[in-house]
């Protein structure tokens, strides 16, 4: 079932979520996974956390090689190498912000079938994992950006929301920056 996204000002986006209880689940975890995956695909997202659809659970989906369901995640280790890259968020349409994050993360989580998995994500998959993990901690991507990058992103967002064609690096864009388009295409393939 495609769920409705909450407004970017909804308090649930700023609250830390509670662990999903597999012994007494508040809902079927496979159903939650399917709902989040379907909603993410419907909005052309790379990830989607339960709070973004109004659910207070520590769960999200993300595109990696395929769509994976992540419940009760923990970050076990991060690389020292940090990378700036533009991030968008389904909760903040047309707001693409440069955010600095570790290039690689080692994580542990439970899948929708209740099995614990430990994985290492690198590059874009690591970024998507960290972005969605932040949602579970009540942190939105605008809080990870420095003031200059946030101001630049809000100016671009204003133009995009008005439908004004924007020039970036000599390219006319109507919805996403060229860097964001490349990221989206790379993850979809």
Backbone as CSV, one residue per row, in Angstrom:
resi,resn,N_x,N_y,N_z,CA_x,CA_y,CA_z,C_x,C_y,C_z
1,UNK,0.843,-1.182,0.000,0.000,0.000,0.000,0.888,1.245,0.000
2,UNK,0.567,2.167,-0.872,1.294,3.439,-0.903,0.766,4.310,0.234
3,UNK,1.684,4.738,1.078,1.320,5.570,2.230,1.592,7.042,1.910
4,UNK,0.905,7.908,2.606,1.073,9.345,2.412,2.280,9.836,3.197
5,UNK,3.081,10.683,2.568,4.225,11.284,3.249,3.738,12.379,4.197
6,UNK,4.360,12.465,5.371,3.998,13.535,6.300,4.638,14.840,5.826
7,UNK,4.096,15.937,6.282,4.633,17.260,5.962,6.003,17.434,6.626
8,UNK,6.864,18.217,5.996,8.225,18.408,6.522,8.230,19.051,7.903
9,UNK,7.139,19.671,8.314,7.066,20.290,9.638,6.470,19.367,10.695
10,UNK,6.105,18.150,10.312,5.521,17.199,11.259,6.548,16.857,12.336
11,UNK,6.125,16.888,13.587,7.037,16.632,14.703,7.636,15.232,14.684
12,UNK,6.976,14.270,14.061,7.508,12.908,14.038,8.874,12.844,13.361
13,UNK,9.141,13.779,12.445,10.430,13.801,11.761,11.562,14.275,12.673
14,UNK,11.226,14.856,13.786,12.231,15.389,14.705,12.317,14.589,15.999
15,UNK,11.641,13.434,16.033,11.637,12.605,17.235,12.370,11.290,16.984
16,UNK,13.095,10.842,17.994,13.773,9.556,17.909,12.716,8.451,17.953
17,UNK,12.896,7.457,17.104,11.925,6.367,17.017,12.214,5.290,18.060
18,UNK,11.224,4.421,18.260,11.382,3.300,19.184,11.685,2.038,18.388
19,UNK,12.389,1.120,19.010,12.715,-0.138,18.348,11.461,-0.866,17.906
20,UNK,11.561,-1.509,16.760,10.477,-2.356,16.270,10.571,-3.663,17.048
21,UNK,9.486,-4.037,17.720,9.453,-5.224,18.570,9.022,-6.443,17.750
22,UNK,9.973,-7.306,17.428,9.656,-8.490,16.634,8.933,-9.559,17.454
23,UNK,9.046,-9.527,18.801,8.346,-10.517,19.624,6.869,-10.167,19.784
24,UNK,6.562,-8.887,19.738,5.170,-8.421,19.814,5.024,-7.270,18.812
25,UNK,5.068,-7.595,17.515,5.129,-6.531,16.497,3.871,-5.662,16.463
26,UNK,4.081,-4.336,16.341,2.947,-3.414,16.235,2.208,-3.585,14.906
27,UNK,2.893,-4.172,13.926,2.298,-4.518,12.640,3.199,-5.563,11.994
28,UNK,2.730,-6.202,10.968,3.517,-7.220,10.281,4.745,-6.551,9.650
29,UNK,5.970,-6.980,10.015,7.164,-6.326,9.477,7.308,-6.469,7.959
30,UNK,6.871,-7.571,7.407,6.944,-7.734,5.946,5.973,-6.771,5.271
31,UNK,4.816,-6.589,5.879,3.841,-5.621,5.348,4.397,-4.201,5.426
32,UNK,5.049,-3.877,6.533,5.662,-2.549,6.670,6.736,-2.361,5.605
33,UNK,7.583,-3.366,5.432,8.609,-3.311,4.391,7.975,-3.066,3.020
34,UNK,6.949,-3.844,2.691,6.292,-3.701,1.384,5.675,-2.317,1.209
35,UNK,5.029,-1.806,2.248,4.424,-0.464,2.175,5.491,0.610,1.957
36,UNK,6.583,0.528,2.716,7.645,1.514,2.566,8.299,1.421,1.186
37,UNK,8.546,0.190,0.729,9.170,0.005,-0.587,8.266,0.538,-1.695
38,UNK,6.980,0.236,-1.618,6.044,0.697,-2.645,5.928,2.222,-2.636
39,UNK,5.889,2.802,-1.456,5.808,4.261,-1.341,7.084,4.916,-1.868
40,UNK,8.240,4.337,-1.526,9.516,4.869,-2.009,9.569,4.825,-3.538
41,UNK,9.184,3.694,-4.115,9.196,3.574,-5.580,8.228,4.568,-6.214
42,UNK,7.061,4.738,-5.623,6.056,5.647,-6.163,6.569,7.088,-6.205
43,UNK,7.435,7.437,-5.264,7.985,8.800,-5.192,9.391,8.891,-5.781
44,UNK,9.849,7.834,-6.461,11.188,7.794,-7.063,12.290,8.086,-6.052
45,UNK,12.145,7.542,-4.851,13.137,7.763,-3.812,14.236,6.721,-3.813
46,UNK,15.284,7.015,-3.065,16.388,6.076,-2.871,16.287,5.408,-1.511
47,UNK,15.478,5.982,-0.640,15.255,5.431,0.677,14.013,6.072,1.268
48,UNK,13.458,5.413,2.277,12.277,5.958,2.952,12.209,5.353,4.345
49,UNK,12.098,6.220,5.346,12.018,5.780,6.738,10.568,5.833,7.226
50,UNK,10.260,4.950,8.166,8.908,4.870,8.717,8.380,6.229,9.209
51,UNK,9.179,7.052,9.896,8.653,8.350,10.344,8.161,9.235,9.195
52,UNK,8.712,9.060,8.003,8.302,9.890,6.872,6.868,9.590,6.425
53,UNK,6.337,8.462,6.874,4.937,8.144,6.581,4.119,8.106,7.878
54,UNK,4.662,8.738,8.927,3.921,8.897,10.168,4.002,7.733,11.141
55,UNK,4.917,6.797,10.927,5.043,5.639,11.815,6.291,5.776,12.690
56,UNK,6.168,5.588,14.011,7.283,5.849,14.926,8.245,4.674,15.114
57,UNK,8.426,3.857,14.096,9.240,2.648,14.230,10.633,2.841,13.644
58,UNK,11.592,2.086,14.207,12.973,2.103,13.700,13.039,1.164,12.506
59,UNK,12.581,1.662,11.382,12.554,0.871,10.155,12.668,1.786,8.951
60,UNK,13.395,1.298,7.938,13.439,2.012,6.667,13.753,1.036,5.550
61,UNK,13.539,1.510,4.344,13.935,0.765,3.150,14.922,1.629,2.386
62,UNK,15.765,0.960,1.592,16.723,1.688,0.770,17.060,0.868,-0.453
63,UNK,17.422,1.585,-1.506,17.897,0.923,-2.711,19.387,0.651,-2.537
64,UNK,19.771,-0.582,-2.736,21.181,-0.963,-2.814,21.264,-1.730,-4.132
65,UNK,21.688,-2.987,-4.127,21.587,-3.781,-5.355,20.108,-4.065,-5.629
66,UNK,19.352,-4.215,-4.570,17.895,-4.323,-4.639,17.350,-3.539,-3.442
67,UNK,16.068,-3.548,-3.242,15.500,-2.811,-2.119,15.610,-3.669,-0.869
68,UNK,16.265,-3.126,0.145,16.404,-3.868,1.391,15.593,-3.208,2.490
69,UNK,15.107,-4.020,3.407,14.376,-3.549,4.572,15.284,-3.574,5.782
70,UNK,15.313,-2.495,6.523,16.219,-2.327,7.658,15.396,-2.010,8.901
71,UNK,15.516,-2.860,9.912,14.810,-2.653,11.176,15.842,-2.582,12.302
72,UNK,15.644,-1.667,13.232,16.483,-1.518,14.421,17.979,-1.473,14.083
73,UNK,18.380,-0.598,13.156,19.781,-0.565,12.729,20.716,0.034,13.768
74,UNK,21.957,-0.393,13.659,23.056,0.179,14.445,24.229,0.400,13.511
75,UNK,24.915,1.496,13.695,26.152,1.739,12.961,27.272,1.181,13.825
76,UNK,27.995,0.208,13.291,29.051,-0.476,14.026,30.388,0.228,13.856
77,UNK,30.637,0.740,12.644,31.910,1.399,12.363,31.726,2.333,11.178
78,UNK,32.539,3.388,11.141,32.520,4.314,10.010,33.951,4.536,9.534
79,UNK,34.077,4.874,8.265,35.405,5.176,7.730,35.800,6.585,8.137
80,UNK,37.098,6.820,8.143,37.572,8.164,8.461,37.451,9.088,7.254
81,UNK,37.345,8.510,6.059,37.218,9.322,4.850,35.807,9.916,4.782
82,UNK,35.764,11.241,4.668,34.487,11.958,4.601,34.293,12.502,3.192
83,UNK,33.029,12.550,2.761,32.714,12.986,1.406,31.528,13.950,1.443
84,UNK,31.665,15.069,0.715,30.538,15.982,0.503,29.780,15.514,-0.728
85,UNK,28.460,15.467,-0.635,27.629,15.115,-1.777,26.244,15.705,-1.554
86,UNK,25.566,16.030,-2.632,24.209,16.556,-2.512,23.262,15.446,-2.098
87,UNK,22.373,15.782,-1.183,21.332,14.861,-0.735,19.985,15.520,-0.892
88,UNK,19.032,14.731,-1.342,17.649,15.155,-1.371,16.887,14.323,-0.364
89,UNK,15.641,14.685,-0.148,14.815,13.965,0.813,13.365,14.075,0.369
90,UNK,12.661,12.955,0.411,11.252,12.979,0.015,10.427,13.894,0.908
91,UNK,10.889,14.135,2.128,10.165,15.026,3.045,10.398,16.501,2.732
92,UNK,11.413,16.797,1.917,11.761,18.172,1.548,11.906,18.254,0.031
93,UNK,10.802,18.267,-0.701,10.881,18.274,-2.171,11.730,19.419,-2.713
94,UNK,12.544,19.087,-3.716,13.388,20.066,-4.421,14.456,20.714,-3.554
95,UNK,14.755,20.146,-2.413,15.786,20.716,-1.546,16.994,19.780,-1.541
96,UNK,17.969,20.118,-2.394,19.193,19.324,-2.546,20.320,20.058,-1.846
97,UNK,20.880,19.422,-0.800,21.863,20.071,0.061,23.151,19.257,0.095
98,UNK,24.279,19.962,0.032,25.569,19.285,0.201,25.731,18.916,1.675
99,UNK,25.967,17.622,1.908,26.131,17.107,3.263,27.416,16.282,3.309
100,UNK,28.166,16.452,4.368,29.414,15.714,4.557,29.126,14.480,5.416
101,UNK,29.510,13.297,4.886,29.283,12.045,5.612,30.459,11.092,5.393
102,UNK,30.603,10.097,6.285,31.611,9.059,6.053,31.328,8.309,4.750
103,UNK,32.395,7.972,4.033,32.270,7.285,2.750,31.803,5.840,2.915
104,UNK,32.145,5.224,4.031,31.840,3.810,4.235,31.313,3.596,5.649
105,UNK,30.334,2.691,5.799,29.805,2.342,7.121,29.635,0.833,7.238
106,UNK,29.913,0.328,8.416,29.602,-1.061,8.749,28.391,-1.004,9.665
107,UNK,27.364,-1.784,9.330,26.103,-1.684,10.054,25.565,-3.069,10.424
108,UNK,24.695,-3.072,11.416,23.992,-4.287,11.812,22.515,-3.933,11.943
109,UNK,21.665,-4.777,11.404,20.229,-4.517,11.444,19.476,-5.842,11.331
110,UNK,18.186,-5.772,11.562,17.308,-6.925,11.402,16.532,-6.728,10.112
111,UNK,16.422,-7.787,9.324,15.647,-7.685,8.083,14.159,-7.943,8.389
112,UNK,13.264,-7.762,7.433,11.832,-7.935,7.712,11.449,-9.343,8.172
113,UNK,12.297,-10.336,7.895,12.026,-11.710,8.333,12.550,-11.996,9.729
114,UNK,13.129,-10.979,10.378,13.609,-11.147,11.746,15.031,-11.655,11.866
115,UNK,15.757,-11.719,10.765,17.139,-12.193,10.771,18.098,-11.003,10.891
116,UNK,19.128,-11.164,11.718,20.133,-10.117,11.884,21.160,-10.205,10.765
117,UNK,21.496,-9.056,10.208,22.490,-8.981,9.141,23.534,-7.929,9.507
118,UNK,24.763,-8.198,9.109,25.854,-7.227,9.240,26.387,-6.995,7.835
119,UNK,26.454,-5.716,7.459,26.898,-5.378,6.096,27.784,-4.148,6.122
120,UNK,28.555,-4.019,5.067,29.344,-2.815,4.847,28.787,-2.133,3.606
121,UNK,28.460,-0.859,3.748,27.992,-0.067,2.618,29.052,0.977,2.308
122,UNK,29.238,1.216,1.024,30.259,2.139,0.555,29.622,3.106,-0.439
123,UNK,30.160,4.315,-0.520,29.693,5.263,-1.522,28.240,5.669,-1.305
124,UNK,27.476,5.619,-2.402,26.094,6.093,-2.340,25.232,5.252,-1.400
125,UNK,25.434,3.947,-1.370,24.647,3.106,-0.454,24.913,3.485,0.999
126,UNK,26.173,3.805,1.314,26.504,4.247,2.672,25.792,5.557,2.989
127,UNK,25.751,6.457,2.023,25.090,7.745,2.216,23.590,7.568,2.450
128,UNK,22.959,6.739,1.625,21.517,6.513,1.775,21.236,5.889,3.141
129,UNK,22.035,4.896,3.537,21.844,4.269,4.850,21.922,5.327,5.951
130,UNK,22.951,6.167,5.919,23.129,7.173,6.964,21.998,8.198,6.973
131,UNK,21.541,8.584,5.799,20.439,9.544,5.698,19.178,8.961,6.351
132,UNK,18.853,7.715,5.991,17.648,7.083,6.550,17.821,6.805,8.045
133,UNK,19.023,6.409,8.453,19.310,6.192,9.872,19.055,7.485,10.654
134,UNK,19.490,8.608,10.090,19.237,9.899,10.732,17.750,10.122,10.978
135,UNK,16.914,9.748,10.013,15.463,9.908,10.211,15.002,9.175,11.468
136,UNK,15.569,8.016,11.735,15.179,7.239,12.913,15.650,7.891,14.206
137,UNK,16.676,8.731,14.083,17.209,9.453,15.232,16.548,10.821,15.407
138,UNK,15.615,11.160,14.511,14.955,12.458,14.571,15.779,13.587,13.979
139,UNK,16.725,13.220,13.097,17.610,14.211,12.470,17.265,14.290,10.984
140,UNK,16.945,15.477,10.514,16.666,15.669,9.087,17.905,16.252,8.414
141,UNK,18.023,16.033,7.111,19.263,16.383,6.415,19.612,17.865,6.463
142,UNK,18.632,18.727,6.654,18.947,20.154,6.741,19.772,20.457,7.995
143,UNK,19.687,19.610,9.009,20.470,19.802,10.239,21.921,19.359,10.063
144,UNK,22.199,18.601,9.002,23.563,18.132,8.734,24.340,19.091,7.828
145,UNK,23.652,20.064,7.256,24.279,20.975,6.292,24.834,22.210,6.996
146,UNK,25.888,22.767,6.421,26.366,24.043,6.959,25.456,25.159,6.435
147,UNK,25.543,26.302,7.058,24.625,27.399,6.748,24.703,27.848,5.291
148,UNK,25.902,27.936,4.750,26.077,28.371,3.357,25.378,27.395,2.395
149,UNK,25.636,26.092,2.554,25.020,25.103,1.664,23.501,25.086,1.804
150,UNK,23.009,25.288,3.018,21.563,25.320,3.222,20.945,26.545,2.546
151,UNK,21.584,27.687,2.656,21.069,28.902,2.007,21.039,28.737,0.490
152,UNK,22.106,28.179,-0.078,22.159,27.959,-1.525,21.070,26.986,-1.957
153,UNK,20.880,25.943,-1.188,19.862,24.939,-1.518,18.460,25.536,-1.447
154,UNK,18.207,26.387,-0.455,16.869,26.999,-0.325,16.589,27.962,-1.490
155,UNK,17.613,28.672,-1.960,17.430,29.552,-3.123,17.051,28.727,-4.353
156,UNK,17.768,27.634,-4.565,17.460,26.763,-5.699,16.077,26.140,-5.543
157,UNK,15.745,25.707,-4.334,14.432,25.115,-4.076,13.315,26.106,-4.409
158,UNK,13.497,27.355,-4.034,12.495,28.379,-4.313,12.264,28.521,-5.812
159,UNK,13.350,28.536,-6.584,13.218,28.638,-8.038,12.554,27.395,-8.618
160,UNK,12.951,26.225,-8.126,12.360,24.980,-8.639,10.873,24.893,-8.312
161,UNK,10.500,25.319,-7.101,9.094,25.271,-6.710,8.236,26.231,-7.524
162,UNK,8.850,27.303,-8.032,8.121,28.251,-8.876,8.092,27.799,-10.328
163,UNK,8.843,26.722,-10.636,8.904,26.244,-12.017,9.874,27.021,-12.872
164,UNK,10.706,27.844,-12.231,11.686,28.643,-12.960,12.842,27.762,-13.413
165,UNK,13.151,27.753,-14.717,14.345,27.008,-15.145,15.584,27.601,-14.473
166,UNK,16.476,26.755,-14.065,17.657,27.170,-13.323,18.892,26.789,-14.116
167,UNK,19.888,27.674,-14.121,21.151,27.362,-14.785,22.167,26.986,-13.721
168,UNK,22.799,25.832,-13.911,23.838,25.372,-12.989,24.994,24.850,-13.827
169,UNK,26.119,25.491,-13.742,27.272,25.037,-14.508,27.006,25.051,-16.002
170,UNK,26.165,25.985,-16.473,25.869,26.077,-17.896,24.756,25.157,-18.358
171,UNK,24.235,24.314,-17.472,23.153,23.400,-17.842,21.837,23.929,-17.299
172,UNK,20.808,23.879,-18.123,19.481,24.258,-17.645,18.849,23.047,-16.981
173,UNK,18.357,23.245,-15.773,17.686,22.151,-15.079,16.300,22.621,-14.680
174,UNK,15.384,21.685,-14.618,14.021,22.029,-14.235,13.627,21.390,-12.920
175,UNK,14.320,20.324,-12.504,13.919,19.696,-11.257,15.107,19.333,-10.372
176,UNK,16.120,18.657,-10.900,17.251,18.229,-10.093,18.538,18.834,-10.628
177,UNK,19.517,18.975,-9.754,20.826,19.399,-10.217,21.427,18.254,-11.022
178,UNK,22.382,18.540,-11.903,23.001,17.465,-12.683,23.625,16.390,-11.789
179,UNK,24.258,16.819,-10.698,24.859,15.855,-9.782,23.781,14.949,-9.189
180,UNK,22.645,15.527,-8.822,21.560,14.738,-8.246,20.982,13.774,-9.277
181,UNK,20.862,14.213,-10.521,20.377,13.329,-11.600,21.313,12.135,-11.767
182,UNK,22.628,12.394,-11.751,23.604,11.301,-11.899,23.495,10.315,-10.762
183,UNK,23.339,10.815,-9.571,23.221,9.952,-8.391,21.973,9.085,-8.512
184,UNK,20.859,9.706,-8.854,19.609,8.967,-8.989,19.696,7.891,-10.069
185,UNK,20.264,8.234,-11.197,20.395,7.258,-12.284,21.317,6.118,-11.908
186,UNK,22.409,6.420,-11.217,23.362,5.385,-10.823,22.723,4.393,-9.863
187,UNK,21.895,4.883,-8.971,21.266,3.991,-8.009,20.121,3.185,-8.604
188,UNK,19.473,3.730,-9.610,18.362,3.007,-10.226,18.832,1.873,-11.131
189,UNK,20.069,1.988,-11.629,20.568,0.947,-12.552,21.134,-0.240,-11.811
